[in-house]
Amino acid sequence: FGLIADGITVFVWYLDFLPTTPLLFGFMITALLLYLTRYAKVVKDRYVVSDYRYAVALGIMQSLSFLPGVSRFGSTYAVGRFCGYSGDISFATSFLIQFPLLIAAFFKGIVTVR
C-alpha cells in the first residue's frame, strides 16, 4: 500500500513536470480541501490494506502537493476522508505514508551537509 502511494509520488518528483504556481494558490487549495472534509461521510470504520484505489488516490494527491503551498499532510488526510474513512484512520494513514518521505529527506539533508 505504502509502496504504491509513495511510488507515485517519487515518480512525479523524479519527472518534475508540475508547473510552478503562486504560494497563495496552494494555500487556497489546501484550505478548500480541508473545508470540504466536513461534508465527507464516514462509510468505512476499518482500514483495508487491499484498497488499491485509495493508495493510488493518496499517491496522486501527494504528488500534487509538490505545488508550493499545498500541504501534503492535509491533502492526503482530505483524500482519506473523501474515500469514506474516519478522521482517525485518515490521520494515521496520512502520517504513515509521510514517514518514509521524512526519513528520505532526513538522510538527504545529512548527505548534503557533508
Secondary structure, 3 states (H helix, E strand, C coil): CHHHHHHHHHHHHHHCCCCCCCHHHHHHHHHHHHHHHHHCCCCECCCCCCCHHHHHHHHHHHHHCCCCCCCHHHHHHHHHHHCCECHHHHHHHHHHHHHHHHHHHHHHHHHHHC
